[in-house]
Amino acid sequence: MAYSPELSITGSSTLRRMAWAGRITMTKAIDEAIQILSRQMDRQAVCAACRDRKCEFCYFSNLERSQHHEKERNHSRGNSGKGNRSLP
């Protein structure tokens, strides 16, 4: 890894407890947290702000997931033919 950000005391303590709860390493816990957070973010906005274009290493470059998110966006806009219901 080229850049290792320092966590705050609160962030580090929280990450440690998440790792303990999941019975995984802190490294694995932070990686899983990043995966979860990436599912909540706007892929297009993230990709537009990208500065290194190392897409093969990025969660946002997963085509299958990006297609899934596009289907969710269309559904929430009412383009699915089923109205504007949100997904559970």
Sine and cosine of phi, psi and omega as CSV:
sin_phi,cos_phi,sin_psi,cos_psi,sin_omega,cos_omega
0.00,0.00,0.74,-0.67,-0.08,-1.00
-0.98,0.18,-0.48,0.88,-0.08,-1.00
-0.71,-0.71,0.81,-0.58,0.01,-1.00
-0.90,-0.45,0.99,-0.17,0.00,-1.00
-0.93,0.36,0.56,-0.83,0.08,-1.00
-1.00,0.07,0.70,-0.71,0.04,-1.00
-1.00,0.02,0.47,-0.88,0.12,-0.99
-0.94,0.35,0.22,-0.98,0.04,-1.00
-0.87,0.49,-0.66,0.75,0.02,-1.00
-0.91,0.42,-0.71,0.71,0.02,-1.00
-0.88,0.47,-0.69,0.73,0.00,-1.00
-0.91,0.42,-0.69,0.73,0.01,-1.00
-0.90,0.44,-0.67,0.75,0.01,-1.00
-0.91,0.41,-0.71,0.71,0.01,-1.00
-0.87,0.49,-0.67,0.74,0.01,-1.00
-0.87,0.50,-0.71,0.71,-0.01,-1.00
-0.92,0.38,-0.60,0.80,0.08,-1.00
-0.88,0.47,-0.67,0.74,0.01,-1.00
-0.90,0.43,-0.70,0.71,0.02,-1.00
-0.86,0.50,-0.71,0.71,-0.03,-1.00
-0.89,0.46,-0.60,0.80,0.01,-1.00
-1.00,0.04,-0.05,1.00,-0.04,-1.00
0.81,0.59,0.70,0.71,0.01,-1.00
-0.74,-0.67,0.17,-0.99,0.04,-1.00
-0.96,0.28,0.32,-0.95,0.07,-1.00
-0.89,0.45,-0.58,0.81,0.03,-1.00
-0.87,0.48,-0.72,0.70,0.02,-1.00
-0.92,0.40,-0.63,0.78,-0.01,-1.00
-0.89,0.45,-0.69,0.72,-0.01,-1.00
-0.94,0.35,-0.57,0.82,0.04,-1.00
-0.90,0.43,-0.69,0.73,0.03,-1.00
-0.92,0.40,-0.60,0.80,0.04,-1.00
-0.89,0.45,-0.64,0.77,0.03,-1.00
-0.91,0.42,-0.64,0.77,0.04,-1.00
-0.88,0.48,-0.71,0.71,-0.01,-1.00
-0.90,0.44,-0.72,0.69,0.01,-1.00
-0.89,0.46,-0.61,0.79,-0.03,-1.00
-0.90,0.43,-0.46,0.89,0.04,-1.00
-0.95,0.32,-0.35,0.94,-0.04,-1.00
-1.00,-0.05,-0.20,0.98,-0.09,-1.00
-0.99,-0.11,0.38,-0.92,0.03,-1.00
-0.97,0.23,0.94,-0.34,-0.05,-1.00
-0.84,0.55,-0.70,0.72,-0.05,-1.00
-0.89,0.45,-0.65,0.76,0.01,-1.00
-0.92,0.40,-0.66,0.75,0.00,-1.00
-0.91,0.42,-0.73,0.68,-0.02,-1.00
-0.90,0.43,-0.60,0.80,0.02,-1.00
-0.91,0.41,-0.50,0.86,-0.01,-1.00
-1.00,0.01,-0.05,1.00,-0.06,-1.00
-0.86,0.51,0.66,-0.75,-0.01,-1.00
-0.92,-0.39,-0.22,0.98,-0.06,-1.00
-0.89,-0.46,-0.26,0.97,0.05,-1.00
0.82,0.58,0.56,0.83,0.09,-1.00
-1.00,-0.06,0.87,0.49,-0.14,-0.99
-0.86,0.52,-0.53,0.85,-0.05,-1.00
-0.90,0.43,-0.28,0.96,-0.01,-1.00
-0.97,-0.25,0.09,1.00,-0.16,-0.99
-0.95,-0.31,0.67,-0.74,0.05,-1.00
-0.87,0.49,-0.51,0.86,-0.06,-1.00
-0.95,0.30,-0.25,0.97,-0.04,-1.00
-1.00,0.08,-0.07,1.00,-0.01,-1.00
-0.93,0.38,0.95,-0.32,-0.09,-1.00
-0.86,0.50,-0.69,0.72,-0.04,-1.00
-0.87,0.50,-0.69,0.72,-0.01,-1.00
-0.93,0.37,-0.61,0.79,-0.01,-1.00
-0.91,0.41,-0.58,0.81,0.06,-1.00
-0.92,0.39,-0.62,0.78,0.04,-1.00
-0.89,0.47,-0.70,0.72,0.01,-1.00
-0.90,0.43,-0.60,0.80,0.02,-1.00
-0.90,0.44,-0.64,0.77,0.05,-1.00
-0.90,0.44,-0.64,0.76,0.04,-1.00
-0.90,0.44,-0.67,0.74,0.01,-1.00
-0.88,0.47,-0.71,0.71,0.01,-1.00
-0.89,0.46,-0.65,0.76,0.01,-1.00
-0.89,0.45,-0.71,0.70,-0.04,-1.00
-0.93,0.37,-0.39,0.92,0.05,-1.00
-1.00,0.07,-0.08,1.00,0.00,-1.00
1.00,0.01,0.23,0.97,-0.03,-1.00
-1.00,0.04,0.07,1.00,-0.05,-1.00
-1.00,-0.03,-0.11,0.99,-0.04,-1.00
1.00,0.08,0.04,1.00,-0.04,-1.00
-0.89,-0.45,0.33,0.94,0.01,-1.00
1.00,0.09,-0.30,-0.95,-0.07,-1.00
-0.97,-0.26,0.53,0.85,0.03,-1.00
-0.93,0.36,0.60,-0.80,0.06,-1.00
-1.00,0.00,0.41,-0.91,0.02,-1.00
-0.96,0.29,0.53,-0.85,0.01,-1.00
-0.91,0.41,0.00,0.00,0.00,0.00
